[in-house]
């Protein structure tokens, strides 16, 4: 899989990876220091000194063939859960992705994400670094909602009690973006998490995590 082209203003795990290879502070934000380090590296290796990390610079930075992970979004330690587990080393998913009987209408429907129950006011955190693409306040269905754009993916947090970010804000992995609530079409405090891939296709958020991180009410891994 081709690596992303990076330049000043780019953010996310790809930037953090490049920063580690360049030997600069890995905060996931491509700023002046990363640009300067890139130019110095390019000069040393006889590359065009434009401060942009494209295919040639990536190849020089990491000459070993890359092994594609199961999913390209935030593989490895940069990926965190949207709620920090407390008493157990995993989160319990009350309603998984896929067909179900809607608790609102009582009809068969397709659940577009996963529901993670938590007390109202529990902090919600950014699963990766990126930008706030959109916020909604008291939407009829979504309630208070935050939509993060992370490496081409859109990560949607619905039914929040409070929103702690604004549209256009840059966020870093682990940052609190809001609080668990029960706004919109909701039967109780929880986070509804929906994820769209770079092609705009909705995917099961559980596939982004190791199986043992998300479990059903019986304590079994959500994905076997």
N, C-alpha and C positions, 0 to 999 in steps of 0.2 A: 504494500500500500504506500502510495506516495505521501511524503510528509508535507505538512502545511507550509506555505510560504509565509515567512515571518518578517515583520518590520516594525518600526516605531508605532506604538498604539495596539499591537497585537497582544492578546492575553490568553492564558490558559495553560494546560499541562504541556503542550508542545513547546511553549516558551520556556517553561520551567526545565524541561529536558535539555533544551539548547543552552540555557544558562548554566546548568550543571556541567555540560561538556565544555563550555567556554571558561569555566572556573570563576563565575561571578555569582553574586547573591541570587538564589533561585526563588524569586517571589512570584513568578508567573506573569510578570508585566514587562513588556518590551519597551524600555525607556532609554534615555541617553547613555547610561552606563553600559547597557547591553549592546547598543548600537556601536559604541566606541570599541568594546571588546570584540565585536564581530568584525569591524574594519581592521583591527590589529591582527586578528586571526587570518582574515583574507589576505592581508599584505604578506604575512609570514608564509602562506601557502601558495602565493602567486595567483590569487583569485582577484576578480574585479572588486575593488574596495568601495562597495556601495552601501554597506551596512545592512543589507537585506539577506536573510537566510533563505536561499532558494535551493534547488536540487544539488548544484555543485558544492555549495557550502555545507549542506547537510552531509553529502558523501564524504567530504574531508573531515567533518566533525566526528562522524560515526561510520567508519569504513566497513564495519561488519554488517552482513545482511540482516535486516530487521525481521523478526518473527512476529507475524500479525497476531494480536491477542484475539480472544473470542469476540470482543466488541471493542470498537475503537474509542469509545468514550471513556476517558479518564481511567485507563487501566492502571492498576498498581496503587501505590500509597496515596496518590493525589485524590482518589475517589473516597468520599466519606458518606455516611448515612445522613439523611435529612434531619434526623433527630438522634441525639446522643443516647445510646442505651444506658439505663441506670442500674437496675438490680440484676439484669441478665446481659450476657455478651451478645445479644441479638435483639431485633425488633419483631414484635408480633403483628402480622398482617391479618386484619379482621375480614377483609374482602379482597381477594386477589384479582388480577387482570383476567378478563374473559367473560363468558356468558354467566349470567346470574339472574335471580329474581330481584328487581329493584326494591329496596326498602321504602322508597318514596311512593312509587306507583303500584307496586305489587305485581308488575308485569315482567315478562322475560325481556331482558335487555343485555347489551354488551357493556361491561364495565371497562371504562377507558384507561384505568390506571390501577393503583393499589391504595387501599385505605389502611392507615396506621393509627390506631387509637392512642391517645395521650391526653393528659389533663389539660384543661384550658389554661393557656398562658405558658405552656412548655415552649422553650425556644426552638425555632426552626432554623436550620443552618444551610448555607449554600453547599451543595455537594461538590462543586468545583468552582474555579475562578472564571469570571466572565462579566457580562453586562446585564443589567436589568432591562429587558426588552419591552416590558409592558407591566402595568399594574392595573388592577380593577378594584373598585370600592363598592361593596354591597351590590354586586351583580346578582340578578335574580336566581341564577343557578350556582355559579361559582363562589358567590359571596365575596369576601376580600381575597384577592389572589395576586400572586407574584409570578411572573414568567421570566426565567433566566435563560440567556443565550450563552451556552458553554460549548466551545469547539464545534459550532455548527448545530448542536443539539438545542432543542427548546425544552426546558425543565419547568413544569407547571406545578405550583403549590396552591391548593385551593382551600377555601373555608376558613381562612385565618381570622383570628381575633383582632390582631393588630398587624400593620405593615410597617416595617422599619427601614425601608429603602424607597427610592424614587426612580421613575423611569429614566434610563440613561446612566444610572450609577454604575461604577465599576465595583465588583465585589470579589473577595478572595475566598478560597475554599475554607470552610469552617466558620465564616462570618454569620452572625445572626441576622436574618432578613425579616423575621416576623415572629408571631406567636400562634400556637395552635388555637383554633377556635371552632365554632360551629355555625358560621354564617352561610347564607345561601341555602340550597337544598341539602340539608344535613340533619341526621337524626341524633347527633351528639358530637362532642369534641373529638376531632381526629384530623389527620392530614390526608388529603387525597393528592397523590402524586401521579402526574401524567408526563410521559416523555415522548418527544418526536425526534426522529433521526434527521440527519442533514438533508435527506430527500423529502422530508415532510411526512414520513410514514410514522404512525403511532406504534410504539413498541412496548413490550412488557418491562417496566422498570426493574423488576426482580432479576432480569437477565444481566444487569450491569454489575451485580454483586456476587461474591462467593455465596454458595448455597446456604452455608450455615449462618449467614448474617440476617436472613429474613426467614421467619418460621410462621406456621399456621397456629391456630389456637391450641392445638394438641402438642405444640412444641416441635413438630416435624419440619425439616427444611422445606421451604415453599417449592423449590425446584429440585427434583431428584436427579 
